[in-house]
């Protein structure tokens, strides 16, 4: 049960390990394209159909008939990876051994909708994936297996998501093997908190309003937010490159030392280092409206910006 690219490696790994996949559940095809007319299947649906698997895409599980159809599969276990639909208790109870979720954080830290993004934004040094048995609460179930990875200074959510999805696919296959052998350990998150001292935190869904950058702030905070929100929704600046204000999406950045006398928004060198209220922000990858993403050198080559210029629109 999964929908985005993040879930595809797990589907492929389960299939490759020789498990019988009774059905694949994914969210229905969505409108895509500039006019929103074409219906595009999810990445999981595309891979499942390529593997010749039965694909089901209910809008939800509110209909008792849909719950009964799920229960009729007689599944031993359901594997859930970024499915995007709430599973009611009758669905959680249907598989003989339960429903197991691959979650992209080191629980109990970062329960909720955006664990990968919030870990980067908070400046966590490490994150990981966990296989947990699902229960009615939001990401509150007992944890079975864990795999960790460091968060690099310039890692974006896209980078980290790819790495975690690959690590998680192997972890799920291991969990299924141990579940079949009857030796899959389970540790409650209350016990995890007592053992590690990590209290539960909630990774709230990203609001687009959070993506607007204010260079009067701290460069370290801004860099983490930029990397956390890349590739989507994409943090952005409103800049003036000589033709009036326009939106510049910033896809990767790094905090560096600034210059105490520089006004925020001032271009400090020929490598796209901008003064902030505290420190400076090195923009590594950016994207202008209607253009492809590009590195700092390519971006600057297409502008008339000079060191010392301000790229922020004049106040008022």
C-alpha positions as CSV (number, residue, x, y, z in Angstrom):
1,X,0.0,0.0,0.0
2,X,1.8,3.1,-1.3
3,X,1.7,5.9,-3.7
4,X,4.8,8.1,-4.5
5,X,8.3,7.4,-5.7
6,X,9.4,6.8,-2.1
7,X,7.4,3.6,-2.0
8,X,8.5,2.1,-5.3
9,X,11.8,0.6,-4.1
10,X,9.9,-1.3,-1.3
11,X,7.4,-2.7,-3.8
12,X,10.3,-3.8,-6.1
13,X,12.2,-5.3,-3.2
14,X,9.2,-7.3,-1.8
15,X,8.5,-8.6,-5.3
16,X,12.2,-9.4,-5.9
17,X,12.3,-11.4,-2.6
18,X,9.7,-13.8,-3.9
19,X,6.8,-12.8,-1.7
20,X,3.3,-13.4,-3.1
21,X,1.7,-9.9,-3.4
22,X,-2.0,-10.4,-3.3
23,X,-2.8,-6.8,-4.4
24,X,-1.2,-3.4,-4.6
25,X,-3.2,-0.4,-3.1
26,X,-2.4,3.1,-4.3
27,X,-4.2,6.4,-4.6
28,X,-6.2,7.0,-7.7
29,X,-4.7,8.7,-10.8
30,X,-4.6,12.4,-10.4
31,X,-5.0,15.3,-12.9
32,X,-1.6,16.5,-14.2
33,X,-0.3,18.8,-16.8
34,X,-0.7,22.6,-17.3
35,X,-4.5,22.3,-17.8
36,X,-5.0,19.5,-15.4
37,X,-6.8,17.3,-18.0
38,X,-4.6,14.2,-18.2
39,X,-5.0,11.6,-15.4
40,X,-1.6,10.4,-14.3
41,X,-1.2,7.1,-12.3
42,X,1.0,7.1,-9.2
43,X,4.6,5.8,-9.4
44,X,3.5,2.8,-7.4
45,X,0.7,2.0,-9.9
46,X,3.1,2.2,-12.8
47,X,5.6,-0.2,-11.3
48,X,2.9,-2.6,-10.0
49,X,1.3,-2.8,-13.5
50,X,4.7,-3.4,-15.0
51,X,5.1,-6.3,-12.6
52,X,1.7,-7.7,-13.6
53,X,0.2,-7.1,-10.1
54,X,-3.5,-6.5,-9.2
55,X,-3.8,-2.7,-8.6
56,X,-6.6,-1.2,-6.5
57,X,-7.1,2.5,-6.0
58,X,-10.1,3.3,-3.7
59,X,-10.8,6.9,-2.8
60,X,-11.0,5.8,0.8
61,X,-12.0,3.0,3.1
62,X,-15.3,4.5,4.4
63,X,-17.4,2.1,2.3
64,X,-17.9,-1.2,4.2
65,X,-17.8,-3.0,0.9
66,X,-14.2,-1.7,0.3
67,X,-13.1,-2.9,3.7
68,X,-14.6,-6.3,3.0
69,X,-12.9,-6.5,-0.3
70,X,-9.6,-5.8,1.4
71,X,-10.3,-8.4,4.1
72,X,-11.2,-11.0,1.4
73,X,-7.6,-11.0,0.2
74,X,-6.8,-13.1,3.3
75,X,-3.4,-11.4,3.5
76,X,-0.8,-12.4,6.1
77,X,0.5,-8.8,6.3
78,X,0.1,-5.4,4.7
79,X,3.1,-3.2,4.0
80,X,2.3,0.5,4.0
81,X,4.7,3.1,2.6
82,X,3.6,6.7,2.1
83,X,0.1,5.5,1.0
84,X,-1.6,8.7,1.9
85,X,-4.9,7.3,3.1
86,X,-6.2,6.8,6.6
87,X,-6.6,3.1,7.4
88,X,-9.6,2.5,9.7
89,X,-9.4,-0.2,12.4
90,X,-11.1,-2.9,10.4
91,X,-8.4,-2.6,7.7
92,X,-5.6,-2.6,10.3
93,X,-7.1,-5.7,11.8
94,X,-7.7,-7.6,8.5
95,X,-4.2,-9.0,7.8
96,X,-3.4,-12.1,9.9
97,X,-0.1,-10.6,11.3
98,X,-1.1,-6.9,11.0
99,X,-0.1,-3.8,9.0
100,X,3.5,-2.6,9.0
101,X,4.5,0.9,8.0
102,X,7.9,2.1,6.8
103,X,8.3,5.5,8.4
104,X,10.9,8.1,7.4
105,X,12.2,9.2,10.8
106,X,13.7,7.9,14.0
107,X,10.5,7.5,16.0
108,X,9.2,8.8,18.3
109,X,10.8,11.9,16.8
110,X,8.9,13.3,13.8
111,X,5.6,11.5,13.7
112,X,3.3,12.9,11.0
113,X,3.2,14.1,7.5
114,X,6.7,15.6,6.8
115,X,9.3,13.8,8.9
116,X,12.1,14.0,6.3
117,X,11.6,17.7,5.8
118,X,11.3,18.6,9.4
119,X,14.4,16.7,10.4
120,X,16.5,18.7,7.9
121,X,14.8,22.0,8.9
122,X,15.5,21.3,12.6
123,X,19.1,20.6,12.0
124,X,19.1,17.0,13.1
125,X,22.4,15.3,12.6
126,X,20.9,11.9,11.8
127,X,17.7,10.4,10.7
128,X,16.6,7.1,9.4
129,X,13.7,4.7,8.7
130,X,11.8,2.4,11.0
131,X,9.4,-0.5,10.3
132,X,6.6,-0.2,12.8
133,X,3.4,-2.1,13.4
134,X,0.5,0.2,12.8
135,X,-2.2,1.1,15.3
136,X,-5.0,3.6,15.3
137,X,-2.8,6.5,16.6
138,X,-0.7,8.6,14.2
139,X,2.7,6.8,13.9
140,X,2.4,5.7,17.5
141,X,2.8,1.9,17.0
142,X,5.6,-0.3,18.3
143,X,8.9,-0.2,16.3
144,X,10.4,-3.4,14.9
145,X,13.6,-2.5,13.0
146,X,15.6,0.7,12.5
147,X,18.2,1.9,10.0
148,X,20.0,5.2,10.4
149,X,21.8,7.7,8.1
150,X,23.6,11.0,8.6
151,X,22.1,14.3,7.3
152,X,24.7,16.1,5.3
153,X,25.1,19.9,5.4
154,X,23.7,20.4,1.9
155,X,21.3,17.4,1.8
156,X,17.9,18.3,0.5
157,X,14.7,16.5,1.2
158,X,14.9,15.0,-2.3
159,X,18.4,13.6,-1.6
160,X,17.4,12.2,1.8
161,X,14.2,10.8,0.5
162,X,16.0,8.8,-2.2
163,X,18.5,7.5,0.3
164,X,15.9,6.5,2.9
165,X,13.7,4.8,0.3
166,X,16.6,2.5,-0.7
167,X,17.6,1.8,2.9
168,X,13.9,1.2,3.8
169,X,13.3,-1.3,1.0
170,X,16.0,-3.6,2.4
171,X,14.7,-3.1,5.9
172,X,11.1,-4.1,5.0
173,X,12.4,-7.3,3.3
174,X,14.3,-8.1,6.5
175,X,11.3,-7.4,8.6
176,X,9.1,-9.7,6.5
177,X,11.7,-12.5,6.7
178,X,11.9,-12.2,10.5
179,X,8.1,-11.9,10.8
180,X,7.7,-15.2,8.9
181,X,10.3,-16.8,11.2
182,X,8.5,-15.5,14.2
183,X,11.4,-13.5,15.6
184,X,10.5,-9.9,14.7
185,X,11.1,-7.7,17.8
186,X,8.7,-5.0,18.8
187,X,9.5,-2.1,21.1
188,X,6.8,0.4,22.2
189,X,7.6,4.0,21.6
190,X,7.1,4.8,25.3
191,X,10.0,2.4,25.9
192,X,12.0,4.0,23.1
193,X,11.5,7.4,24.8
194,X,12.6,6.0,28.2
195,X,15.6,4.3,26.6
196,X,16.8,7.2,24.4
197,X,15.4,10.3,26.0
198,X,13.8,11.3,22.7
199,X,10.3,12.7,23.2
200,X,7.5,12.4,20.5
201,X,7.4,15.4,18.1
202,X,5.0,16.1,15.3
203,X,6.2,16.8,11.8
204,X,3.4,19.0,10.6
205,X,2.5,19.3,6.9
206,X,4.4,22.0,5.1
207,X,2.4,25.2,4.5
208,X,3.4,27.1,1.3
209,X,3.6,30.3,3.3
210,X,6.6,28.8,5.1
211,X,8.5,28.8,1.8
212,X,9.0,32.5,1.5
213,X,12.5,33.5,2.7
214,X,13.4,36.6,4.7
215,X,17.1,37.4,4.4
216,X,17.0,39.5,7.6
217,X,16.9,36.2,9.4
218,X,19.7,33.8,10.4
219,X,21.5,32.2,7.5
220,X,21.8,28.8,9.2
221,X,18.0,28.6,9.7
222,X,17.3,29.8,6.2
223,X,19.7,27.2,4.7
224,X,18.1,24.4,6.5
225,X,14.6,25.5,5.4
226,X,15.7,25.8,1.8
227,X,17.2,22.3,1.8
228,X,14.2,20.9,3.7
229,X,11.7,22.3,1.2
230,X,13.6,21.1,-1.9
231,X,12.4,20.0,-4.4
232,X,8.8,20.8,-3.2
233,X,7.3,23.2,-2.4
234,X,10.6,25.0,-2.9
235,X,11.7,27.9,-0.8
236,X,11.9,31.2,-2.7
237,X,13.0,34.8,-2.6
238,X,11.4,37.8,-4.3
239,X,14.4,39.3,-6.2
240,X,15.1,42.2,-8.6
241,X,17.6,41.2,-11.3
242,X,17.2,44.4,-13.2
243,X,13.7,43.9,-14.7
244,X,11.5,44.3,-11.6
245,X,10.6,41.8,-8.9
246,X,10.4,38.1,-9.7
247,X,10.3,34.9,-7.8
248,X,13.5,32.9,-7.5
249,X,13.2,29.4,-6.2
250,X,16.2,28.3,-4.1
251,X,16.8,24.5,-4.2
252,X,20.0,24.1,-2.3
253,X,22.0,26.4,0.0
254,X,24.7,26.5,2.6
255,X,25.2,28.9,5.5
256,X,28.6,30.7,5.6
257,X,30.2,33.7,7.4
258,X,28.8,37.0,6.4
259,X,30.0,40.6,6.6
260,X,28.8,42.6,9.5
261,X,28.3,45.9,7.6
262,X,26.4,44.3,4.7
263,X,22.7,45.0,4.2
264,X,20.7,41.7,3.9
265,X,20.3,40.8,0.2
266,X,23.7,42.2,-0.8
267,X,25.7,40.1,-3.2
268,X,29.0,39.5,-1.3
269,X,31.0,37.7,-4.0
270,X,30.8,36.2,-7.5
271,X,29.6,32.9,-6.1
272,X,26.1,33.9,-5.2
273,X,26.7,34.5,-1.5
274,X,24.1,36.8,0.0
275,X,24.2,38.8,3.2
276,X,21.6,37.9,5.8
277,X,20.7,39.4,9.2
278,X,23.1,37.0,10.7
279,X,25.7,35.3,8.5
280,X,25.5,34.8,4.8
281,X,23.6,32.4,2.5
282,X,25.4,30.6,-0.3
283,X,22.8,29.8,-3.0
284,X,24.0,26.6,-4.7
285,X,21.0,25.7,-6.9
286,X,18.3,28.0,-8.0
287,X,15.4,28.2,-10.5
288,X,13.9,31.2,-12.2
289,X,10.2,31.1,-13.2
290,X,9.9,29.2,-16.5
291,X,13.5,28.0,-16.5
292,X,15.2,24.8,-15.4
293,X,17.1,24.5,-12.2
294,X,20.7,25.7,-12.5
295,X,23.9,26.1,-10.4
296,X,25.1,29.5,-9.1
297,X,27.6,30.1,-11.9
298,X,25.1,29.4,-14.7
299,X,22.6,31.7,-13.0
300,X,25.0,34.6,-12.5
301,X,26.2,34.2,-16.1
302,X,22.6,35.1,-17.3
303,X,22.4,38.3,-15.2
304,X,24.1,41.6,-14.9
305,X,24.6,41.4,-11.2
306,X,27.8,42.7,-9.7
307,X,29.4,42.2,-6.3
308,X,27.9,44.8,-3.9
309,X,24.5,44.9,-5.6
310,X,21.3,44.2,-3.7
311,X,19.0,41.6,-5.3
312,X,16.0,42.4,-3.1
313,X,13.3,44.8,-4.5
314,X,13.3,48.3,-3.1
315,X,11.0,48.7,-0.1
316,X,7.6,50.1,-1.1
